[in-house]
């Protein structure tokens, strides 16, 4: 056997060996991988990647999402997702334009608690305010769109008496409020609009009906106590107080602690109605010459 034939037979054997190895690798090793990839390819081919179809499907999903969001938005309350601790501070600060200058508040974060599948932060609000401001704070917390609930309230009366000012009857309060949130967005809306948080005006139940404090006569009005009726003229009544100051008053004019209600020309009298610390009194003054007669 010559050298050329030997080389040819060697090449043929190498080719046969490579073919056997390649077939064995494809058949025994890559067969499962090829089958898996073929299945994935068939699954991908089963989807229709048509632009118009995909656009129609997207519009349908948007309509459904908008409908669900509008339902959530129409609810009186929502429960936000993963609420920040600091958001309640911003909420209370947003009430400042609705409160008077007498309102003084302090907010403290207490703790986080869980109620069934929901969570809530507890806050302690302490302060002094008018009755109207106190009710405004309570109303805003209870009526807020993002669910908040008052857990406990303690109130007491407080009288602020400053020099040369009328006494102010205020409310000293402590409010424990819970601010609710969830770990998902099933109970909230993307189009958030806050509820109307302006409360109606209420009668101040803490304002005493009878008070020991009598406001000072800052406006230098006529003090009816010790006053004298000097004359009755068509323009009104001339009245002098105990210090000798004279006033010309007509019906409806304000006096210290009350009003002039009637000038009676027929009987030469004037009548007043006074509110002295919650006690209403009617006072009459007779013309001096009638008294002398």
KELO-642019 format. One record per residue (C-alpha): y, z, x; residue in three letters. Coordinates in steps of 0.001 Angstrom, whole numbers, plus 524288, in hexadecimal, padded with zeros to 5 digits. Layout:
// KELO-642019
YZXALA/...
END
This chain:
// KELO-642019
800008000080000UNK/80C997FBC3805F6UNK/81906803D880673UNK/820027FC367FBD7UNK/8154D7FEAD7F1ECUNK/8150F80D237F534UNK/8238C80E507F2A4UNK/82249807307E5CFUNK/8173B810187E12BUNK/81F1C81C217E553UNK/82AF0817A57DD63UNK/82230814FD7D19FUNK/81C66822C17D28AUNK/829E8828E87D3BDUNK/82E90821537C7D2UNK/8228C825697C003UNK/824AF833A97C423UNK/832FF833517C01DUNK/82F7982D377B318UNK/8253A8379F7B06FUNK/82EB0842917B412UNK/839A683CC47ABB5UNK/830BD83ADC7A00AUNK/82B70848A07A15DUNK/8394884E527A25FUNK/83E01846D57967DUNK/831EA8496F78E5CUNK/82F04857A0791A7UNK/83C2F85D63795A0UNK/846ED8559678EEFUNK/83F80852C07825DUNK/843F885F4A77B6BUNK/851EC85D9078042UNK/8523384F5877BE2UNK/84CE68532F76E95UNK/8576885DC376D12UNK/8625985488770F1UNK/85D0084A1B767C1UNK/85D5A853D575C84UNK/86B5D8579F75FD7UNK/86F46849627607FUNK/86958846A375330UNK/870748527E74D86UNK/87D5884DC175300UNK/87AED8403774D96UNK/878D68461C74015UNK/8876584A0A73F87UNK/8915D8401173B1BUNK/89CE483FE074451UNK/8A598837DB73B97UNK/8B43783AF573CDBUNK/8B72B8395172E50UNK/8AB9E841D272A63UNK/8AF8684C76733F8UNK/8BDAF84BEF72F3DUNK/8B95784D5872112UNK/8B0AB858E3724A8UNK/8BBF385F5372BF4UNK/8C54085DAD72064UNK/8BB238639971759UNK/8B99F86F6B72032UNK/8C8788710E720FDUNK/8C986871137121EUNK/8BEEC87B65710FBUNK/8C553883CE71B84UNK/8D29F88296714F2UNK/8CCD388660707CEUNK/8C6478926870D63UNK/8D2B68961E714B5UNK/8DAEB894D07085AUNK/8D18089DCF7012CUNK/8D2F18A80170BEAUNK/8E1BC8A62D70C10UNK/8E27F8A8776FD5EUNK/8DC078B5B96FEBEUNK/8E4ED8C17B6FDE2UNK/8DF9F8C6DF70AAEUNK/8D9718C11B716E8UNK/8D1FB8C7B5721D7UNK/8D5E28C1C372F05UNK/8CCCA8BF2F73A63UNK/8CD558C79D746BCUNK/8DA768CDDF743BEUNK/8E31F8D28B74EDCUNK/8E66A8E10A74F57UNK/8F4D38DDE27516BUNK/8F6538D5727453FUNK/8F83F8E13273C4CUNK/903DE8E59874488UNK/90A028D82E7426EUNK/907188D93B733E2UNK/90E4B8E6487329FUNK/919A88E11973ABFUNK/91ACA8D57E7317AUNK/91DE38DF327268AUNK/92A558E3D572D58UNK/933888DABD725A5UNK/92E328E0AA7190AUNK/930BF8EECC71D64UNK/93D548F68571E20UNK/943338FC9472A44UNK/93D7E909BD72635UNK/92F7B9055E728CBUNK/929B390A9873588UNK/91B8D906DE73850UNK/9116D9098A742BBUNK/9045D9024474362UNK/8F850906DF74ACBUNK/8EB798FF9174C6AUNK/8E019908BE74988UNK/8D2DD901F074A79UNK/8CA2D8F6937464AUNK/8BFDD8F87873BC3UNK/8B5E18F028734A5UNK/8B3A08EEEB72602UNK/8A7618E711722BDUNK/8A96A8D989728D8UNK/8B8038DBCB72AEEUNK/8C0028E349734DDUNK/8CD268EA17733B9UNK/8D75E8F07C73C54UNK/8DD078FD9E7387AUNK/8EB929002273A74UNK/8F3AB90C6573859UNK/9017F909F77336AUNK/90ACC9158B7335DUNK/919219157472FD6UNK/924BB9194A7278FUNK/92B039102B71DAAUNK/930D290F2871033UNK/927B490ED270493UNK/92A7D90047702E2UNK/927108FD637111CUNK/91A9D905807102AUNK/916208FDF770433UNK/9198B8F11570AF1UNK/910C08F48271687UNK/905688F87A70DBEUNK/907248EC5470545UNK/9076A8E311710FAUNK/8FB138E8DB716EBUNK/8F3708E82C70A2DUNK/8F8418DA9170640UNK/8F74A8D3C571384UNK/8EF828C704713B3UNK/8E72D8CB8871F2EUNK/8DF9A8D6ED71963UNK/8E5608E45671C30UNK/8E26D8F0F071504UNK/8E8798FE7F71524UNK/8DE26908B671814UNK/8E66D914F7716B8UNK/8F4939192171407UNK/8FBB1925F3715FBUNK/909C79275A71138UNK/9141E931E871082UNK/922AA9326C70DA2UNK/92CE39331071848UNK/93B939358E716E4UNK/9446192F9772144UNK/95150936E47213FUNK/95B11931EF72B3CUNK/968CA9370A72D1CUNK/9730A9308C7246CUNK/968919289471D6FUNK/961AC929A671073UNK/953FE92F6571152UNK/94925925357110DUNK/93C2C927F870A92UNK/931AB9213E7128BUNK/922D39207771326UNK/91AF29257B71EAFUNK/90DE991E3B71EB8UNK/9014E91B9F72616UNK/8F96590F797229EUNK/8EBB990C2F7278DUNK/8E9BF8FD7172611UNK/8DDB38F5027284BUNK/8DF648E6D872CACUNK/8D3258DEB172A20UNK/8CD8E8D338731C8UNK/8C0AD8CBFD733B0UNK/8B9348C5D173EEBUNK/8B8ED8B897737CFUNK/8C2768AFF873049UNK/8BB6C8AFC27231FUNK/8C5B68B85171CA7UNK/8D24E8B296721FCUNK/8DA3A8A621720D6UNK/8E08589D2272AAAUNK/8ECA589B7672218UNK/8F13B8A9A372202UNK/8FCAF8AD1671913UNK/9009B8BB6371789UNK/901C28C148709EFUNK/90EC08C5B07044AUNK/910608D34A70A1DUNK/91D5E8D6FC703D1UNK/91B638E2A16FACAUNK/922DD8E5616EE69UNK/92CB58F0756EDD7UNK/9278A8FD7F6E906UNK/92DD790A136E48DUNK/92E60913D56EFB9UNK/924FF91E6B6EB1CUNK/92890926DA6F6E4UNK/93706927666F372UNK/939599350E6EDAAUNK/93ECC935EE6DFF5UNK/946609425F6E33BUNK/94BDE943956F0EDUNK/9527E94EA86F81BUNK/959C694506700D2UNK/9667D93FEE6FB0AUNK/96C6593404701E9UNK/979CF935C7707D9UNK/985D192F3670210UNK/98719924E770CC1UNK/98F0C91B8970431UNK/999189260170091UNK/9968F9244C6F207UNK/99BF492D666E7A5UNK/994AD93A5D6E761UNK/9941D93DE46D900UNK/9915894C4F6DBF5UNK/99EB5953066DB35UNK/9A5CC946746D76EUNK/9B108945DC6CD66UNK/9B47C93B316C3A4UNK/9C314938D26C579UNK/9C5F092D736BC57UNK/9C005922AD6B41DUNK/9C68A915456B500UNK/9C261907BD6B056UNK/9BE469048D6BE53UNK/9B4F29102F6BEC8UNK/9B4E691EB16C1C8UNK/9BC7E9261C6CC2DUNK/9B3D3930B46D1F7UNK/9B68393A156DD35UNK/9ABC2940B56E50DUNK/9ABD194EB06EA02UNK/9B2A794A756F6AAUNK/9BE039442D6EF7BUNK/9B9E2935F16F163UNK/9BC8E92DA96E558UNK/9B47F922206E055UNK/9B692917BB6D5EFUNK/9A943914C56D00AUNK/9A42890C056C538UNK/9974090C816BDFBUNK/98BD69094D6C6F8UNK/9929A90D706D392UNK/98A35915096DD4EUNK/98D18923306E063UNK/9862C92C7A6E99CUNK/9780192D796E4B4UNK/97A939259A6D853UNK/9833B91D0D6CFC5UNK/98E5C91DE06C608UNK/987AF91A176B95DUNK/9922091BBF6AEDBUNK/9A0E291CFB6AD57UNK/9A33D922DD69FDBUNK/9B1849207D69C52UNK/9AFF19265E68EC1UNK/9ABD3933C6693A9UNK/9B2A0932DD6A116UNK/9A6049346A6A8BDUNK/99E5292D756B35FUNK/98FAA92E726B4E3UNK/9875892D486C118UNK/978D292CC46C3E8UNK/97460932A86D0D6UNK/96765932CC6D7FDUNK/9671493F536DFE9UNK/95A9093F286E7E2UNK/952E09390F6DCDDUNK/958F39418A6D234UNK/96139939626C8E0UNK/96D60940106C395UNK/977F693BC36BA20UNK/985989408F6BD55UNK/9921293FD16B524UNK/9A031941976B96FUNK/9AB059446A6AFAAUNK/9B926940566B135UNK/9C0F694B6E6B73EUNK/9CB9E94BBD6ACCBUNK/9C11494CEB6A26CUNK/9BB9A9587F6A9B8UNK/9C93095EB36AA6DUNK/9CB3295D0D69BCEUNK/
END
